[in-house]
């Protein structure tokens, strides 16, 4: 019974809230105070968004700008509506949005800032007077779209208690873009935010400066790293990891440059072209990230990589042929998530198997996940008092930088270790050569000594042989001389001599 009461109370509470909300929508009125439009970068408060509660009517009539015109029978529509969430033929390409604002005394005779983000063209009227226009509002080819990208412009409130904002808006090419580029368009409407003028300008300047400096610096660093590793590969083609890293770095640089250019685009067609280009770059980026990891840990490509290539090709084909947004983003998200998961798997296995330098890549991946997760959590909770908006941007870009930086450090360390090992090998070869030369020198000396001894022995033998021959010659000569002497003596004397010699 108690549980039923709780459920009933909850239902009634939600009903009251929803009814109040719908009532405010039907009235097309909002109350505005100076507190509502405050800007506080430390708390991520950027004024007040007034996308809700607009009264809308399809068509075009300048009489609808008048504050006396009664719009109670108009439809209620969010200004940043989704074409799929509204009845068919609600948006025909051109229409008017009206909203009445009740201001308190703190905003009377004050100039506040309007910040507009749109994909079409608009004319903004305050109490029937045209105060700003972006592009050319028209149907068909005469329309010129322009996106002011939330650049603040001043709007002065006089002493009146209420003011009527009427916006003549067109985005007639949206339906054509929807047929041709179904995947690459944003919402056809606009978003309007009201804020303090000075603080809005200051916040825009700070945001532009931080984003421009960080993005250009980051893209420059990564491009330089990619160029260095490409040069290393050009001198040593066997090391494919440097080549794959350079392609990854160049794709990363193009993605950052695209983000920088995207902030300054004002027409839909350029945004669409750049979006198509950026989609392909993201796929290439994660493919080469995976290819790099396979190269350094496996030295070859495994089948899973070709699955990622297949999904990427299917993703592009669905974009240009099927033009199905859900299928397209599902395939793209699959490639990104599978690449990151596969990368973490390879790194974890590398650390587990104690592969040299695996912890460096692991640190980069961990830094990416932790820093990006931190930014997402802070943004989701809306609690930026812990970290200012500027530091959130720095942390986010640091997370993006952690992976390519760790990859470059890994390659640099690998290159240094290779050189160090080469120096050690050269020293070992030098020492071995010196030992070999010394050993050969000693062996040569021993051989020379042996040859000298053999030569001396041979010389002694030759001398002995010569002496023996000389003695034989002398003995022979003496014998011959004796025989000659004997032959010269009388026979009796010679016989006596011979006889005496014989005795």
Secondary structure in CASP SS format (residue, H / E / C, confidence):
PFRMAT SS
TARGET T0000
AUTHOR 0000-0000-0000
METHOD secondary structure of the structure
MODEL  1
X C 1.00
X H 1.00
X H 1.00
X H 1.00
X H 1.00
X H 1.00
X H 1.00
X H 1.00
X H 1.00
X H 1.00
X H 1.00
X H 1.00
X H 1.00
X H 1.00
X H 1.00
X H 1.00
X H 1.00
X H 1.00
X H 1.00
X H 1.00
X H 1.00
X H 1.00
X H 1.00
X H 1.00
X H 1.00
X H 1.00
X H 1.00
X C 1.00
X E 1.00
X E 1.00
X E 1.00
X E 1.00
X C 1.00
X C 1.00
X C 1.00
X C 1.00
X C 1.00
X C 1.00
X E 1.00
X E 1.00
X H 1.00
X H 1.00
X H 1.00
X C 1.00
X E 1.00
X E 1.00
X C 1.00
X E 1.00
X E 1.00
X C 1.00
X C 1.00
X C 1.00
X C 1.00
X E 1.00
X E 1.00
X E 1.00
X E 1.00
X E 1.00
X C 1.00
X C 1.00
X C 1.00
X H 1.00
X H 1.00
X H 1.00
X H 1.00
X C 1.00
X C 1.00
X C 1.00
X C 1.00
X C 1.00
X C 1.00
X C 1.00
X C 1.00
X C 1.00
X E 1.00
X E 1.00
X E 1.00
X C 1.00
X C 1.00
X C 1.00
X C 1.00
X C 1.00
X H 1.00
X H 1.00
X H 1.00
X C 1.00
X C 1.00
X C 1.00
X C 1.00
X C 1.00
X C 1.00
X C 1.00
X C 1.00
X E 1.00
X E 1.00
X E 1.00
X E 1.00
X E 1.00
X E 1.00
X E 1.00
X E 1.00
X E 1.00
X E 1.00
X C 1.00
X H 1.00
X H 1.00
X H 1.00
X C 1.00
X C 1.00
X E 1.00
X E 1.00
X E 1.00
X E 1.00
X E 1.00
X E 1.00
X E 1.00
X E 1.00
X E 1.00
X C 1.00
X C 1.00
X E 1.00
X E 1.00
X E 1.00
X E 1.00
X E 1.00
X E 1.00
X C 1.00
X C 1.00
X E 1.00
X E 1.00
X E 1.00
X E 1.00
X E 1.00
X E 1.00
X C 1.00
X E 1.00
X C 1.00
X C 1.00
X C 1.00
X H 1.00
X H 1.00
X H 1.00
X C 1.00
X E 1.00
X C 1.00
X C 1.00
X C 1.00
X C 1.00
X C 1.00
X C 1.00
X C 1.00
X C 1.00
X E 1.00
X E 1.00
X E 1.00
X E 1.00
X E 1.00
X C 1.00
X C 1.00
X C 1.00
X C 1.00
X E 1.00
X E 1.00
X E 1.00
X E 1.00
X E 1.00
X E 1.00
X E 1.00
X E 1.00
X E 1.00
X C 1.00
X C 1.00
X C 1.00
X H 1.00
X H 1.00
X H 1.00
X H 1.00
X H 1.00
X H 1.00
X H 1.00
X C 1.00
X C 1.00
X C 1.00
X C 1.00
X C 1.00
X C 1.00
X C 1.00
X C 1.00
X C 1.00
X E 1.00
X E 1.00
X E 1.00
X E 1.00
X E 1.00
X E 1.00
X E 1.00
X H 1.00
X H 1.00
X H 1.00
X H 1.00
X H 1.00
X H 1.00
X H 1.00
X H 1.00
X H 1.00
X H 1.00
X H 1.00
X H 1.00
X H 1.00
X H 1.00
X H 1.00
X H 1.00
X H 1.00
X H 1.00
X H 1.00
X H 1.00
X H 1.00
X H 1.00
X H 1.00
X H 1.00
X H 1.00
X H 1.00
X H 1.00
X H 1.00
X H 1.00
X H 1.00
X H 1.00
X H 1.00
X H 1.00
X H 1.00
X H 1.00
X H 1.00
X H 1.00
X H 1.00
X H 1.00
X C 1.00
X C 1.00
X C 1.00
X C 1.00
X H 1.00
X H 1.00
X H 1.00
X H 1.00
X H 1.00
X H 1.00
X H 1.00
X H 1.00
X H 1.00
X H 1.00
X H 1.00
X H 1.00
X H 1.00
X H 1.00
X H 1.00
X H 1.00
X H 1.00
X H 1.00
X H 1.00
X H 1.00
X H 1.00
X H 1.00
X H 1.00
X C 1.00
X C 1.00
X C 1.00
X C 1.00
X C 1.00
X H 1.00
X H 1.00
X H 1.00
X H 1.00
X H 1.00
X H 1.00
X H 1.00
X H 1.00
X H 1.00
X H 1.00
X H 1.00
X H 1.00
X H 1.00
X H 1.00
X H 1.00
X H 1.00
X H 1.00
X H 1.00
X H 1.00
X H 1.00
X H 1.00
X H 1.00
X H 1.00
X H 1.00
X H 1.00
X H 1.00
X H 1.00
X H 1.00
X H 1.00
X H 1.00
X C 1.00
X C 1.00
X C 1.00
X C 1.00
X C 1.00
X H 1.00
X H 1.00
X H 1.00
X H 1.00
X H 1.00
X H 1.00
X H 1.00
X H 1.00
X H 1.00
X H 1.00
X H 1.00
X H 1.00
X H 1.00
X H 1.00
X H 1.00
X H 1.00
X H 1.00
X H 1.00
X H 1.00
X H 1.00
X C 1.00
X C 1.00
X H 1.00
X H 1.00
X H 1.00
X H 1.00
X H 1.00
X H 1.00
X H 1.00
X H 1.00
X H 1.00
X H 1.00
X H 1.00
X H 1.00
X H 1.00
X H 1.00
X H 1.00
X H 1.00
X H 1.00
X H 1.00
X H 1.00
X H 1.00
X H 1.00
X H 1.00
X H 1.00
X H 1.00
X H 1.00
X H 1.00
X H 1.00
X H 1.00
X C 1.00
X C 1.00
X C 1.00
X C 1.00
X C 1.00
X H 1.00
X H 1.00
X H 1.00
X H 1.00
X H 1.00
X H 1.00
X H 1.00
X H 1.00
X H 1.00
X H 1.00
X H 1.00
X H 1.00
X H 1.00
X H 1.00
X H 1.00
X H 1.00
X H 1.00
X H 1.00
X H 1.00
X H 1.00
X H 1.00
X H 1.00
X H 1.00
X H 1.00
X C 1.00
X C 1.00
X C 1.00
X C 1.00
X C 1.00
X C 1.00
X C 1.00
X H 1.00
X H 1.00
X H 1.00
X H 1.00
X H 1.00
X H 1.00
X H 1.00
X H 1.00
X H 1.00
X H 1.00
X H 1.00
X H 1.00
X H 1.00
X H 1.00
X H 1.00
X H 1.00
X H 1.00
X H 1.00
X H 1.00
X H 1.00
X H 1.00
X H 1.00
X H 1.00
X H 1.00
X H 1.00
X H 1.00
X H 1.00
X H 1.00
X H 1.00
X H 1.00
X H 1.00
X H 1.00
X H 1.00
X H 1.00
X H 1.00
X H 1.00
X H 1.00
X H 1.00
X H 1.00
X H 1.00
X H 1.00
X H 1.00
X H 1.00
X H 1.00
X H 1.00
X H 1.00
X H 1.00
X H 1.00
X H 1.00
X H 1.00
X H 1.00
X H 1.00
X H 1.00
X H 1.00
X H 1.00
X H 1.00
X H 1.00
X H 1.00
X H 1.00
X H 1.00
X H 1.00
X H 1.00
X H 1.00
X H 1.00
X H 1.00
X H 1.00
X H 1.00
X H 1.00
X H 1.00
X H 1.00
X H 1.00
X H 1.00
X H 1.00
X H 1.00
X H 1.00
X H 1.00
X H 1.00
X H 1.00
X H 1.00
X H 1.00
X H 1.00
X H 1.00
X H 1.00
X H 1.00
X H 1.00
X H 1.00
X H 1.00
X H 1.00
X H 1.00
X H 1.00
X H 1.00
X H 1.00
X H 1.00
X H 1.00
X H 1.00
X H 1.00
X H 1.00
X H 1.00
X H 1.00
X H 1.00
X C 1.00
X C 1.00
X H 1.00
X H 1.00
X H 1.00
X H 1.00
X H 1.00
X H 1.00
X H 1.00
X H 1.00
X H 1.00
X H 1.00
X H 1.00
X H 1.00
X C 1.00
END
